[in-house]
Amino acid sequence: MAEQLLDSVRDFIDGGSILISLAVGYFAQDMSYTLWSGLAGTAVVFLAVVPPWPFMNRNNIKWQPAQNGLAGIRI
């Protein structure tokens, strides 16, 4: 569930930042503005998606306990 939400947020912010950076570069007629505004959009996506936000941990997955990897192997 959380992965789908993060993918949607990433797609929305990334797509918007691409369109904004292209518009900024076009109207300024400067490629460096396009690159820097695109980099700023990537930083915003990074800050929105990478940190472990508390609302993402509401439904944690219950993993099985770790077992000895060699328990089933007989040599």
All heavy atoms as TSV, in Angstrom:
chain	resi	resn	atom	element	x	y	z
A	1	MET	N	N	0.821	-1.190	0.000
A	1	MET	CA	C	0.000	0.000	0.000
A	1	MET	C	C	0.870	1.261	0.000
A	1	MET	O	O	0.656	2.158	-0.780
A	1	MET	CB	C	-0.914	-0.045	1.224
A	1	MET	CG	C	-1.828	1.121	1.351
A	1	MET	SD	S	-3.156	0.932	0.197
A	1	MET	CE	C	-4.203	2.221	0.694
A	2	ALA	N	N	1.848	1.292	0.897
A	2	ALA	CA	C	2.703	2.475	0.987
A	2	ALA	C	C	3.566	2.630	-0.258
A	2	ALA	O	O	3.834	3.755	-0.694
A	2	ALA	CB	C	3.576	2.387	2.233
A	3	GLU	N	N	3.982	1.517	-0.845
A	3	GLU	CA	C	4.807	1.605	-2.044
A	3	GLU	C	C	4.029	2.218	-3.204
A	3	GLU	O	O	4.572	3.005	-3.978
A	3	GLU	CB	C	5.328	0.222	-2.451
A	3	GLU	CG	C	6.329	-0.359	-1.488
A	3	GLU	CD	C	5.662	-1.122	-0.360
A	3	GLU	OE1	O	4.419	-1.291	-0.401
A	3	GLU	OE2	O	6.353	-1.519	0.569
A	4	GLN	N	N	2.756	1.886	-3.313
A	4	GLN	CA	C	1.930	2.454	-4.374
A	4	GLN	C	C	1.753	3.954	-4.168
A	4	GLN	O	O	1.790	4.727	-5.127
A	4	GLN	CB	C	0.583	1.760	-4.413
A	4	GLN	CG	C	0.658	0.323	-4.854
A	4	GLN	CD	C	-0.673	-0.401	-4.705
A	4	GLN	OE1	O	-1.586	0.094	-4.052
A	4	GLN	NE2	N	-0.773	-1.578	-5.298
A	5	LEU	N	N	1.575	4.357	-2.908
A	5	LEU	CA	C	1.439	5.778	-2.615
A	5	LEU	C	C	2.730	6.520	-2.943
A	5	LEU	O	O	2.696	7.595	-3.553
A	5	LEU	CB	C	1.070	5.977	-1.139
A	5	LEU	CG	C	0.987	7.424	-0.665
A	5	LEU	CD1	C	-0.120	8.161	-1.411
A	5	LEU	CD2	C	0.752	7.466	0.824
A	6	LEU	N	N	3.861	5.941	-2.572
A	6	LEU	CA	C	5.138	6.587	-2.870
A	6	LEU	C	C	5.385	6.671	-4.375
A	6	LEU	O	O	5.911	7.674	-4.860
A	6	LEU	CB	C	6.284	5.833	-2.200
A	6	LEU	CG	C	6.394	6.001	-0.694
A	6	LEU	CD1	C	7.504	5.133	-0.149
A	6	LEU	CD2	C	6.623	7.441	-0.334
A	7	ASP	N	N	5.012	5.637	-5.104
A	7	ASP	CA	C	5.160	5.687	-6.563
A	7	ASP	C	C	4.295	6.783	-7.163
A	7	ASP	O	O	4.727	7.505	-8.067
A	7	ASP	CB	C	4.801	4.342	-7.185
A	7	ASP	CG	C	5.926	3.332	-7.083
A	7	ASP	OD1	O	7.077	3.747	-6.847
A	7	ASP	OD2	O	5.645	2.124	-7.240
A	8	SER	N	N	3.079	6.917	-6.671
A	8	SER	CA	C	2.187	7.961	-7.179
A	8	SER	C	C	2.727	9.352	-6.864
A	8	SER	O	O	2.711	10.246	-7.717
A	8	SER	CB	C	0.792	7.803	-6.580
A	8	SER	OG	O	0.230	6.582	-6.956
A	9	VAL	N	N	3.208	9.542	-5.634
A	9	VAL	CA	C	3.774	10.840	-5.243
A	9	VAL	C	C	4.999	11.152	-6.083
A	9	VAL	O	O	5.168	12.267	-6.579
A	9	VAL	CB	C	4.114	10.838	-3.734
A	9	VAL	CG1	C	4.976	12.025	-3.360
A	9	VAL	CG2	C	2.851	10.811	-2.904
A	10	ARG	N	N	5.868	10.153	-6.265
A	10	ARG	CA	C	7.078	10.353	-7.058
A	10	ARG	C	C	6.732	10.716	-8.493
A	10	ARG	O	O	7.290	11.642	-9.064
A	10	ARG	CB	C	7.943	9.098	-7.030
A	10	ARG	CG	C	9.204	9.214	-7.864
A	10	ARG	CD	C	9.938	7.895	-7.956
A	10	ARG	NE	N	9.082	6.767	-8.305
A	10	ARG	CZ	C	8.807	6.380	-9.547
A	10	ARG	NH1	N	9.304	7.032	-10.560
A	10	ARG	NH2	N	8.032	5.349	-9.768
A	11	ASP	N	N	5.789	9.983	-9.080
A	11	ASP	CA	C	5.405	10.261	-10.466
A	11	ASP	C	C	4.821	11.656	-10.619
A	11	ASP	O	O	5.132	12.376	-11.569
A	11	ASP	CB	C	4.405	9.223	-10.959
A	11	ASP	CG	C	5.025	7.857	-11.154
A	11	ASP	OD1	O	6.259	7.769	-11.245
A	11	ASP	OD2	O	4.252	6.865	-11.205
A	12	PHE	N	N	3.952	12.041	-9.678
A	12	PHE	CA	C	3.301	13.345	-9.753
A	12	PHE	C	C	4.310	14.481	-9.613
A	12	PHE	O	O	4.332	15.409	-10.426
A	12	PHE	CB	C	2.219	13.444	-8.674
A	12	PHE	CG	C	1.489	14.747	-8.674
A	12	PHE	CD1	C	0.541	15.018	-9.649
A	12	PHE	CD2	C	1.745	15.701	-7.714
A	12	PHE	CE1	C	-0.139	16.219	-9.658
A	12	PHE	CE2	C	1.079	16.911	-7.716
A	12	PHE	CZ	C	0.139	17.164	-8.689
A	13	ILE	N	N	5.159	14.408	-8.587
A	13	ILE	CA	C	6.125	15.482	-8.361
A	13	ILE	C	C	7.176	15.498	-9.463
A	13	ILE	O	O	7.576	16.570	-9.950
A	13	ILE	CB	C	6.784	15.341	-6.977
A	13	ILE	CG1	C	5.738	15.509	-5.876
A	13	ILE	CG2	C	7.880	16.375	-6.789
A	13	ILE	CD1	C	6.272	15.237	-4.490
A	14	ASP	N	N	7.638	14.333	-9.878
A	14	ASP	CA	C	8.651	14.265	-10.921
A	14	ASP	C	C	8.124	14.801	-12.252
A	14	ASP	O	O	8.810	15.567	-12.937
A	14	ASP	CB	C	9.129	12.830	-11.083
A	14	ASP	CG	C	10.584	12.713	-11.432
A	14	ASP	OD1	O	11.294	13.726	-11.361
A	14	ASP	OD2	O	11.012	11.603	-11.781
A	15	GLY	N	N	6.924	14.404	-12.608
A	15	GLY	CA	C	6.328	14.903	-13.850
A	15	GLY	C	C	6.110	16.399	-13.815
A	15	GLY	O	O	6.391	17.113	-14.797
A	16	GLY	N	N	5.628	16.895	-12.685
A	16	GLY	CA	C	5.430	18.335	-12.548
A	16	GLY	C	C	6.727	19.115	-12.600
A	16	GLY	O	O	6.809	20.175	-13.228
A	17	SER	N	N	7.765	18.582	-11.958
A	17	SER	CA	C	9.042	19.297	-11.961
A	17	SER	C	C	9.677	19.294	-13.347
A	17	SER	O	O	10.343	20.258	-13.733
A	17	SER	CB	C	9.996	18.692	-10.927
A	17	SER	OG	O	10.432	17.417	-11.329
A	18	ILE	N	N	9.461	18.229	-14.106
A	18	ILE	CA	C	9.979	18.197	-15.475
A	18	ILE	C	C	9.301	19.262	-16.324
A	18	ILE	O	O	9.956	20.013	-17.052
A	18	ILE	CB	C	9.805	16.797	-16.096
A	18	ILE	CG1	C	10.766	15.807	-15.446
A	18	ILE	CG2	C	10.022	16.836	-17.600
A	18	ILE	CD1	C	10.499	14.364	-15.816
A	19	LEU	N	N	7.981	19.339	-16.224
A	19	LEU	CA	C	7.258	20.348	-17.003
A	19	LEU	C	C	7.645	21.760	-16.592
A	19	LEU	O	O	7.835	22.643	-17.440
A	19	LEU	CB	C	5.752	20.142	-16.842
A	19	LEU	CG	C	5.182	18.869	-17.459
A	19	LEU	CD1	C	3.696	18.743	-17.143
A	19	LEU	CD2	C	5.413	18.866	-18.956
A	20	ILE	N	N	7.785	21.997	-15.287
A	20	ILE	CA	C	8.165	23.330	-14.808
A	20	ILE	C	C	9.577	23.679	-15.250
A	20	ILE	O	O	9.831	24.803	-15.705
A	20	ILE	CB	C	8.009	23.404	-13.277
A	20	ILE	CG1	C	6.532	23.374	-12.902
A	20	ILE	CG2	C	8.679	24.650	-12.713
A	20	ILE	CD1	C	6.267	23.211	-11.432
A	21	SER	N	N	10.500	22.719	-15.142
A	21	SER	CA	C	11.883	23.027	-15.524
A	21	SER	C	C	12.001	23.278	-17.020
A	21	SER	O	O	12.770	24.147	-17.447
A	21	SER	CB	C	12.828	21.914	-15.083
A	21	SER	OG	O	12.539	20.714	-15.755
A	22	LEU	N	N	11.240	22.541	-17.829
A	22	LEU	CA	C	11.255	22.808	-19.266
A	22	LEU	C	C	10.677	24.182	-19.586
A	22	LEU	O	O	11.201	24.900	-20.447
A	22	LEU	CB	C	10.490	21.725	-20.016
A	22	LEU	CG	C	11.185	20.368	-20.110
A	22	LEU	CD1	C	10.257	19.339	-20.742
A	22	LEU	CD2	C	12.469	20.475	-20.896
A	23	ALA	N	N	9.619	24.562	-18.889
A	23	ALA	CA	C	9.026	25.879	-19.114
A	23	ALA	C	C	9.980	26.990	-18.683
A	23	ALA	O	O	10.137	27.996	-19.386
A	23	ALA	CB	C	7.702	25.994	-18.363
A	24	VAL	N	N	10.627	26.814	-17.533
A	24	VAL	CA	C	11.584	27.823	-17.057
A	24	VAL	C	C	12.727	27.974	-18.048
A	24	VAL	O	O	13.118	29.093	-18.406
A	24	VAL	CB	C	12.110	27.433	-15.651
A	24	VAL	CG1	C	13.330	28.241	-15.271
A	24	VAL	CG2	C	11.028	27.608	-14.609
A	25	GLY	N	N	13.262	26.870	-18.505
A	25	GLY	CA	C	14.361	26.935	-19.462
A	25	GLY	C	C	13.952	27.526	-20.793
A	25	GLY	O	O	14.713	28.267	-21.421
A	26	TYR	N	N	12.739	27.223	-21.220
A	26	TYR	CA	C	12.272	27.743	-22.503
A	26	TYR	C	C	12.076	29.260	-22.448
A	26	TYR	O	O	12.524	29.989	-23.337
A	26	TYR	CB	C	10.968	27.064	-22.899
A	26	TYR	CG	C	10.398	27.576	-24.196
A	26	TYR	CD1	C	10.954	27.207	-25.413
A	26	TYR	CD2	C	9.312	28.446	-24.208
A	26	TYR	CE1	C	10.444	27.681	-26.603
A	26	TYR	CE2	C	8.788	28.921	-25.386
A	26	TYR	CZ	C	9.355	28.544	-26.586
A	26	TYR	OH	O	8.853	29.019	-27.764
A	27	PHE	N	N	11.396	29.725	-21.398
A	27	PHE	CA	C	11.116	31.160	-21.325
A	27	PHE	C	C	12.370	31.969	-21.008
A	27	PHE	O	O	12.489	33.113	-21.432
A	27	PHE	CB	C	10.016	31.446	-20.308
A	27	PHE	CG	C	8.661	31.011	-20.798
A	27	PHE	CD1	C	7.963	30.009	-20.141
A	27	PHE	CD2	C	8.091	31.572	-21.926
A	27	PHE	CE1	C	6.727	29.587	-20.601
A	27	PHE	CE2	C	6.857	31.159	-22.398
A	27	PHE	CZ	C	6.173	30.166	-21.731
A	28	ALA	N	N	13.320	31.374	-20.284
A	28	ALA	CA	C	14.567	32.078	-19.998
A	28	ALA	C	C	15.570	31.906	-21.134
A	28	ALA	O	O	16.570	32.633	-21.170
A	28	ALA	CB	C	15.169	31.565	-18.694
A	29	GLN	N	N	15.323	30.956	-22.038
A	29	GLN	CA	C	16.237	30.638	-23.130
A	29	GLN	C	C	17.646	30.341	-22.590
A	29	GLN	O	O	18.652	30.800	-23.131
A	29	GLN	CB	C	16.284	31.781	-24.138
A	29	GLN	CG	C	15.007	31.941	-24.944
A	29	GLN	CD	C	14.737	30.753	-25.851
A	29	GLN	OE1	O	15.600	30.382	-26.632
A	29	GLN	NE2	N	13.569	30.152	-25.715
A	30	ASP	N	N	17.662	29.559	-21.506
A	30	ASP	CA	C	18.930	29.201	-20.881
A	30	ASP	C	C	18.843	27.753	-20.418
A	30	ASP	O	O	18.000	27.398	-19.601
A	30	ASP	CB	C	19.212	30.120	-19.691
A	30	ASP	CG	C	20.633	30.016	-19.192
A	30	ASP	OD1	O	21.354	29.093	-19.613
A	30	ASP	OD2	O	21.024	30.866	-18.364
A	31	MET	N	N	19.728	26.927	-20.957
A	31	MET	CA	C	19.710	25.511	-20.634
A	31	MET	C	C	20.101	25.242	-19.181
A	31	MET	O	O	19.638	24.286	-18.575
A	31	MET	CB	C	20.654	24.761	-21.577
A	31	MET	CG	C	20.512	23.281	-21.496
A	31	MET	SD	S	18.873	22.809	-21.989
A	31	MET	CE	C	19.217	21.351	-22.862
A	32	SER	N	N	20.931	26.099	-18.612
A	32	SER	CA	C	21.356	25.886	-17.228
A	32	SER	C	C	20.174	26.052	-16.269
A	32	SER	O	O	20.112	25.379	-15.237
A	32	SER	CB	C	22.498	26.815	-16.847
A	32	SER	OG	O	22.073	28.152	-16.849
A	33	TYR	N	N	19.242	26.941	-16.590
A	33	TYR	CA	C	18.040	27.070	-15.752
A	33	TYR	C	C	17.216	25.789	-15.791
A	33	TYR	O	O	16.660	25.369	-14.788
A	33	TYR	CB	C	17.173	28.239	-16.215
A	33	TYR	CG	C	17.725	29.610	-15.889
A	33	TYR	CD1	C	17.147	30.745	-16.426
A	33	TYR	CD2	C	18.822	29.767	-15.050
A	33	TYR	CE1	C	17.639	32.003	-16.135
A	33	TYR	CE2	C	19.315	31.021	-14.758
A	33	TYR	CZ	C	18.720	32.132	-15.304
A	33	TYR	OH	O	19.206	33.377	-15.017
A	34	THR	N	N	17.151	25.187	-16.960
A	34	THR	CA	C	16.430	23.924	-17.090
A	34	THR	C	C	17.079	22.845	-16.232
A	34	THR	O	O	16.397	22.114	-15.503
A	34	THR	CB	C	16.410	23.466	-18.558
A	34	THR	OG1	O	15.852	24.490	-19.365
A	34	THR	CG2	C	15.609	22.200	-18.720
A	35	LEU	N	N	18.391	22.756	-16.302
A	35	LEU	CA	C	19.091	21.727	-15.542
A	35	LEU	C	C	18.996	21.956	-14.043
A	35	LEU	O	O	18.751	21.019	-13.277
A	35	LEU	CB	C	20.550	21.659	-15.989
A	35	LEU	CG	C	20.772	21.208	-17.426
A	35	LEU	CD1	C	22.231	21.318	-17.807
A	35	LEU	CD2	C	20.270	19.800	-17.618
A	36	TRP	N	N	19.189	23.201	-13.589
A	36	TRP	CA	C	19.138	23.472	-12.152
A	36	TRP	C	C	17.734	23.319	-11.583
A	36	TRP	O	O	17.553	22.832	-10.465
A	36	TRP	CB	C	19.694	24.860	-11.850
A	36	TRP	CG	C	21.187	24.895	-11.903
A	36	TRP	CD1	C	21.954	25.528	-12.834
A	36	TRP	CD2	C	22.090	24.247	-11.017
A	36	TRP	NE1	N	23.288	25.315	-12.580
A	36	TRP	CE2	C	23.397	24.529	-11.460
A	36	TRP	CE3	C	21.927	23.447	-9.889
A	36	TRP	CZ2	C	24.527	24.045	-10.813
A	36	TRP	CZ3	C	23.067	22.972	-9.252
A	36	TRP	CH2	C	24.330	23.269	-9.701
A	37	SER	N	N	16.727	23.753	-12.326
A	37	SER	CA	C	15.363	23.573	-11.816
A	37	SER	C	C	14.968	22.102	-11.838
A	37	SER	O	O	14.239	21.629	-10.959
A	37	SER	CB	C	14.371	24.429	-12.601
A	37	SER	OG	O	14.391	24.094	-13.974
A	38	GLY	N	N	15.461	21.340	-12.803
A	38	GLY	CA	C	15.225	19.896	-12.799
A	38	GLY	C	C	15.916	19.215	-11.629
A	38	GLY	O	O	15.368	18.293	-11.010
A	39	LEU	N	N	17.112	19.673	-11.298
A	39	LEU	CA	C	17.819	19.141	-10.136
A	39	LEU	C	C	17.087	19.486	-8.846
A	39	LEU	O	O	17.011	18.659	-7.925
A	39	LEU	CB	C	19.245	19.692	-10.110
A	39	LEU	CG	C	20.152	19.167	-9.004
A	39	LEU	CD1	C	20.346	17.662	-9.146
A	39	LEU	CD2	C	21.486	19.878	-9.047
A	40	ALA	N	N	16.531	20.679	-8.761
A	40	ALA	CA	C	15.752	21.057	-7.581
A	40	ALA	C	C	14.503	20.180	-7.459
A	40	ALA	O	O	14.129	19.760	-6.351
A	40	ALA	CB	C	15.356	22.529	-7.665
A	41	GLY	N	N	13.864	19.878	-8.573
A	41	GLY	CA	C	12.706	18.982	-8.545
A	41	GLY	C	C	13.082	17.583	-8.101
A	41	GLY	O	O	12.347	16.930	-7.348
A	42	THR	N	N	14.250	17.123	-8.531
A	42	THR	CA	C	14.727	15.813	-8.089
A	42	THR	C	C	14.994	15.815	-6.596
A	42	THR	O	O	14.712	14.833	-5.899
A	42	THR	CB	C	16.004	15.435	-8.859
A	42	THR	OG1	O	15.713	15.449	-10.254
A	42	THR	CG2	C	16.508	14.074	-8.460
A	43	ALA	N	N	15.526	16.915	-6.055
A	43	ALA	CA	C	15.762	17.025	-4.613
A	43	ALA	C	C	14.447	17.005	-3.838
A	43	ALA	O	O	14.355	16.378	-2.777
A	43	ALA	CB	C	16.539	18.303	-4.302
A	44	VAL	N	N	13.412	17.652	-4.376
A	44	VAL	CA	C	12.099	17.634	-3.726
A	44	VAL	C	C	11.534	16.218	-3.713
A	44	VAL	O	O	10.988	15.763	-2.705
A	44	VAL	CB	C	11.135	18.620	-4.422
A	44	VAL	CG1	C	9.710	18.433	-3.946
A	44	VAL	CG2	C	11.586	20.045	-4.193
A	45	VAL	N	N	11.674	15.505	-4.826
A	45	VAL	CA	C	11.213	14.115	-4.881
A	45	VAL	C	C	11.977	13.268	-3.871
A	45	VAL	O	O	11.394	12.449	-3.158
A	45	VAL	CB	C	11.382	13.536	-6.303
A	45	VAL	CG1	C	11.151	12.046	-6.322
A	45	VAL	CG2	C	10.431	14.219	-7.259
A	46	PHE	N	N	13.278	13.484	-3.770
A	46	PHE	CA	C	14.099	12.740	-2.816
A	46	PHE	C	C	13.617	12.982	-1.386
A	46	PHE	O	O	13.464	12.042	-0.609
A	46	PHE	CB	C	15.563	13.161	-2.963
A	46	PHE	CG	C	16.492	12.477	-2.009
A	46	PHE	CD1	C	16.948	11.203	-2.275
A	46	PHE	CD2	C	16.914	13.113	-0.856
A	46	PHE	CE1	C	17.817	10.566	-1.404
A	46	PHE	CE2	C	17.769	12.496	0.018
A	46	PHE	CZ	C	18.222	11.216	-0.249
A	47	LEU	N	N	13.365	14.243	-1.037
A	47	LEU	CA	C	12.914	14.559	0.318
A	47	LEU	C	C	11.509	14.043	0.605
A	47	LEU	O	O	11.180	13.741	1.748
A	47	LEU	CB	C	12.967	16.071	0.546
A	47	LEU	CG	C	14.368	16.668	0.609
A	47	LEU	CD1	C	14.282	18.187	0.711
A	47	LEU	CD2	C	15.138	16.094	1.780
A	48	ALA	N	N	10.686	13.917	-0.415
A	48	ALA	CA	C	9.325	13.438	-0.209
A	48	ALA	C	C	9.237	11.924	-0.113
A	48	ALA	O	O	8.372	11.387	0.568
A	48	ALA	CB	C	8.422	13.931	-1.346
A	49	VAL	N	N	10.155	11.214	-0.761
A	49	VAL	CA	C	10.014	9.761	-0.892
A	49	VAL	C	C	10.973	8.984	0.005
A	49	VAL	O	O	10.601	7.954	0.557
A	49	VAL	CB	C	10.200	9.355	-2.369
A	49	VAL	CG1	C	10.217	7.864	-2.532
A	49	VAL	CG2	C	9.094	9.962	-3.219
A	50	VAL	N	N	12.192	9.444	0.186
A	50	VAL	CA	C	13.212	8.629	0.850
A	50	VAL	C	C	13.071	8.536	2.367
A	50	VAL	O	O	13.230	7.446	2.917
A	50	VAL	CB	C	14.622	9.121	0.447
A	50	VAL	CG1	C	15.695	8.455	1.276
A	50	VAL	CG2	C	14.845	8.848	-1.022
A	51	PRO	N	N	12.794	9.622	3.119
A	51	PRO	CA	C	12.760	9.485	4.583
A	51	PRO	C	C	11.680	8.510	5.046
A	51	PRO	O	O	10.649	8.358	4.401
A	51	PRO	CB	C	12.444	10.893	5.069
A	51	PRO	CG	C	12.809	11.791	3.968
A	51	PRO	CD	C	12.579	11.009	2.712
A	52	PRO	N	N	11.909	7.865	6.191
A	52	PRO	CA	C	10.911	6.935	6.733
A	52	PRO	C	C	9.795	7.696	7.451
A	52	PRO	O	O	9.809	7.841	8.672
A	52	PRO	CB	C	11.720	6.075	7.705
A	52	PRO	CG	C	12.833	6.969	8.147
A	52	PRO	CD	C	13.147	7.860	6.979
A	53	TRP	N	N	8.841	8.185	6.728
A	53	TRP	CA	C	7.744	8.948	7.322
A	53	TRP	C	C	6.893	8.044	8.200
A	53	TRP	O	O	6.641	6.890	7.870
A	53	TRP	CB	C	6.890	9.569	6.218
A	53	TRP	CG	C	7.654	10.516	5.361
A	53	TRP	CD1	C	8.032	10.310	4.074
A	53	TRP	CD2	C	8.162	11.800	5.724
A	53	TRP	NE1	N	8.736	11.384	3.604
A	53	TRP	CE2	C	8.833	12.312	4.589
A	53	TRP	CE3	C	8.126	12.554	6.882
A	53	TRP	CZ2	C	9.443	13.557	4.600
A	53	TRP	CZ3	C	8.740	13.791	6.881
A	53	TRP	CH2	C	9.382	14.280	5.752
A	54	PRO	N	N	6.417	8.554	9.349
A	54	PRO	CA	C	5.662	7.710	10.294
A	54	PRO	C	C	4.377	7.126	9.711
A	54	PRO	O	O	3.989	6.011	10.069
A	54	PRO	CB	C	5.344	8.652	11.453
A	54	PRO	CG	C	6.289	9.794	11.333
A	54	PRO	CD	C	6.661	9.888	9.896
A	55	PHE	N	N	3.697	7.842	8.838
A	55	PHE	CA	C	2.443	7.318	8.317
A	55	PHE	C	C	2.655	6.127	7.392
A	55	PHE	O	O	1.712	5.405	7.085
A	55	PHE	CB	C	1.616	8.407	7.619
A	55	PHE	CG	C	2.188	8.884	6.315
A	55	PHE	CD1	C	1.806	8.296	5.126
A	55	PHE	CD2	C	3.093	9.922	6.285
A	55	PHE	CE1	C	2.308	8.730	3.925
A	55	PHE	CE2	C	3.609	10.372	5.088
A	55	PHE	CZ	C	3.220	9.772	3.906
A	56	MET	N	N	3.887	5.903	6.968
A	56	MET	CA	C	4.171	4.742	6.133
A	56	MET	C	C	4.319	3.466	6.952
A	56	MET	O	O	4.293	2.378	6.407
A	56	MET	CB	C	5.470	4.957	5.343
A	56	MET	CG	C	5.395	6.079	4.375
A	56	MET	SD	S	4.262	5.668	3.055
A	56	MET	CE	C	4.369	7.122	2.081
A	57	ASN	N	N	4.504	3.603	8.266
A	57	ASN	CA	C	4.741	2.447	9.125
A	57	ASN	C	C	3.486	2.009	9.880
A	57	ASN	O	O	3.579	1.310	10.879
A	57	ASN	CB	C	5.856	2.758	10.126
A	57	ASN	CG	C	7.181	2.938	9.437
A	57	ASN	OD1	O	7.457	2.269	8.453
A	57	ASN	ND2	N	8.000	3.841	9.937
A	58	ARG	N	N	2.333	2.421	9.438
A	58	ARG	CA	C	1.094	2.042	10.134
A	58	ARG	C	C	0.804	0.559	10.026
A	58	ARG	O	O	0.379	-0.062	10.986
A	58	ARG	CB	C	-0.085	2.831	9.583
A	58	ARG	CG	C	-0.184	4.216	10.158
A	58	ARG	CD	C	-1.426	4.867	9.690
A	58	ARG	NE	N	-1.134	5.388	8.348
A	58	ARG	CZ	C	-2.010	5.969	7.580
A	58	ARG	NH1	N	-3.242	6.085	7.954
A	58	ARG	NH2	N	-1.662	6.434	6.400
A	59	ASN	N	N	1.012	-0.020	8.876
A	59	ASN	CA	C	0.707	-1.436	8.653
A	59	ASN	C	C	2.004	-2.180	8.340
A	59	ASN	O	O	2.267	-2.532	7.199
A	59	ASN	CB	C	-0.285	-1.597	7.502
A	59	ASN	CG	C	-1.588	-0.876	7.776
A	59	ASN	OD1	O	-2.090	-0.904	8.882
A	59	ASN	ND2	N	-2.117	-0.211	6.770
A	60	ASN	N	N	2.775	-2.410	9.368
A	60	ASN	CA	C	4.048	-3.091	9.161
A	60	ASN	C	C	3.830	-4.534	8.752
A	60	ASN	O	O	2.867	-5.176	9.140
A	60	ASN	CB	C	4.889	-3.057	10.441
A	60	ASN	CG	C	5.475	-1.697	10.690
A	60	ASN	OD1	O	5.625	-0.909	9.779
A	60	ASN	ND2	N	5.812	-1.416	11.934
A	61	ILE	N	N	4.766	-5.054	7.993
A	61	ILE	CA	C	4.733	-6.448	7.578
A	61	ILE	C	C	5.357	-7.284	8.690
A	61	ILE	O	O	6.434	-6.953	9.194
A	61	ILE	CB	C	5.509	-6.637	6.258
A	61	ILE	CG1	C	4.853	-5.836	5.154
A	61	ILE	CG2	C	5.607	-8.107	5.901
A	61	ILE	CD1	C	5.631	-5.824	3.867
A	62	LYS	N	N	4.687	-8.344	9.083
A	62	LYS	CA	C	5.227	-9.244	10.100
A	62	LYS	C	C	6.070	-10.303	9.402
A	62	LYS	O	O	5.553	-11.190	8.745
A	62	LYS	CB	C	4.095	-9.914	10.893
A	62	LYS	CG	C	3.138	-8.944	11.540
A	62	LYS	CD	C	3.807	-8.198	12.668
A	62	LYS	CE	C	2.767	-7.367	13.382
A	62	LYS	NZ	N	3.205	-6.061	13.734
A	63	TRP	N	N	7.374	-10.193	9.538
A	63	TRP	CA	C	8.286	-11.126	8.911
A	63	TRP	C	C	8.478	-12.346	9.803
A	63	TRP	O	O	8.338	-12.284	11.014
A	63	TRP	CB	C	9.648	-10.482	8.669
A	63	TRP	CG	C	9.577	-9.339	7.717
A	63	TRP	CD1	C	9.506	-8.015	8.030
A	63	TRP	CD2	C	9.551	-9.416	6.294
A	63	TRP	NE1	N	9.453	-7.255	6.895
A	63	TRP	CE2	C	9.469	-8.091	5.813
A	63	TRP	CE3	C	9.590	-10.453	5.379
A	63	TRP	CZ2	C	9.439	-7.792	4.462
A	63	TRP	CZ3	C	9.554	-10.142	4.042
A	63	TRP	CH2	C	9.480	-8.833	3.587
A	64	GLN	N	N	8.807	-13.472	9.204
A	64	GLN	CA	C	9.116	-14.662	9.984
A	64	GLN	C	C	10.454	-14.457	10.672
A	64	GLN	O	O	11.335	-13.776	10.156
A	64	GLN	CB	C	9.172	-15.894	9.086
A	64	GLN	CG	C	7.838	-16.264	8.500
A	64	GLN	CD	C	7.950	-17.525	7.644
A	64	GLN	OE1	O	9.028	-18.008	7.371
A	64	GLN	NE2	N	6.805	-18.034	7.241
A	65	PRO	N	N	10.616	-15.071	11.846
A	65	PRO	CA	C	11.905	-14.918	12.521
A	65	PRO	C	C	13.027	-15.581	11.728
A	65	PRO	O	O	12.803	-16.547	11.003
A	65	PRO	CB	C	11.691	-15.614	13.868
A	65	PRO	CG	C	10.512	-16.496	13.679
A	65	PRO	CD	C	9.678	-15.875	12.606
A	66	ALA	N	N	14.211	-15.039	11.889
A	66	ALA	CA	C	15.373	-15.569	11.175
A	66	ALA	C	C	15.721	-16.957	11.699
A	66	ALA	O	O	15.596	-17.248	12.876
A	66	ALA	CB	C	16.556	-14.638	11.357
A	67	GLN	N	N	16.151	-17.802	10.797
A	67	GLN	CA	C	16.564	-19.151	11.170
A	67	GLN	C	C	17.997	-19.346	10.715
A	67	GLN	O	O	18.491	-18.632	9.841
A	67	GLN	CB	C	15.654	-20.193	10.501
A	67	GLN	CG	C	14.226	-20.107	10.952
A	67	GLN	CD	C	13.361	-21.114	10.233
A	67	GLN	OE1	O	13.823	-21.830	9.360
A	67	GLN	NE2	N	12.104	-21.180	10.610
A	68	ASN	N	N	18.609	-20.352	11.283
A	68	ASN	CA	C	19.959	-20.686	10.860
A	68	ASN	C	C	19.911	-21.170	9.409
A	68	ASN	O	O	19.157	-22.071	9.078
A	68	ASN	CB	C	20.541	-21.770	11.771
A	68	ASN	CG	C	21.994	-22.052	11.462
A	68	ASN	OD1	O	22.574	-21.480	10.543
A	68	ASN	ND2	N	22.580	-22.925	12.229
A	69	GLY	N	N	20.727	-20.578	8.569
A	69	GLY	CA	C	20.711	-20.924	7.161
A	69	GLY	C	C	21.179	-22.343	6.869
A	69	GLY	O	O	20.860	-22.928	5.846
A	70	LEU	N	N	21.930	-22.934	7.752
A	70	LEU	CA	C	22.466	-24.272	7.526
A	70	LEU	C	C	21.667	-25.351	8.253
A	70	LEU	O	O	22.080	-26.504	8.268
A	70	LEU	CB	C	23.935	-24.327	7.993
A	70	LEU	CG	C	24.875	-23.370	7.270
A	70	LEU	CD1	C	26.259	-23.440	7.884
A	70	LEU	CD2	C	24.929	-23.693	5.797
A	71	ALA	N	N	20.543	-24.986	8.857
A	71	ALA	CA	C	19.788	-25.957	9.660
A	71	ALA	C	C	19.257	-27.110	8.806
A	71	ALA	O	O	19.193	-28.247	9.262
A	71	ALA	CB	C	18.632	-25.271	10.367
A	72	GLY	N	N	18.858	-26.866	7.575
A	72	GLY	CA	C	18.288	-27.909	6.744
A	72	GLY	C	C	19.312	-28.650	5.905
A	72	GLY	O	O	18.975	-29.586	5.197
A	73	ILE	N	N	20.576	-28.248	5.962
A	73	ILE	CA	C	21.598	-28.871	5.131
A	73	ILE	C	C	22.392	-29.876	5.972
A	73	ILE	O	O	22.882	-29.556	7.046
A	73	ILE	CB	C	22.552	-27.804	4.557
A	73	ILE	CG1	C	21.774	-26.827	3.691
A	73	ILE	CG2	C	23.668	-28.458	3.764
A	73	ILE	CD1	C	22.591	-25.673	3.189
A	74	ARG	N	N	22.488	-31.079	5.475
A	74	ARG	CA	C	23.282	-32.095	6.179
A	74	ARG	C	C	24.454	-32.469	5.291
A	74	ARG	O	O	24.297	-32.892	4.154
A	74	ARG	CB	C	22.426	-33.324	6.461
A	74	ARG	CG	C	21.291	-32.959	7.370
A	74	ARG	CD	C	20.682	-34.147	7.990
A	74	ARG	NE	N	19.657	-33.650	8.907
A	74	ARG	CZ	C	18.565	-34.273	9.182
A	74	ARG	NH1	N	18.330	-35.444	8.645
A	74	ARG	NH2	N	17.699	-33.788	10.020
A	75	ILE	N	N	25.606	-32.319	5.842
A	75	ILE	CA	C	26.832	-32.593	5.090
A	75	ILE	C	C	27.459	-33.886	5.561
A	75	ILE	O	O	27.550	-34.198	6.695
A	75	ILE	CB	C	27.843	-31.445	5.233
A	75	ILE	CG1	C	27.215	-30.191	4.693
A	75	ILE	CG2	C	29.127	-31.760	4.511
A	75	ILE	CD1	C	28.035	-28.955	4.844
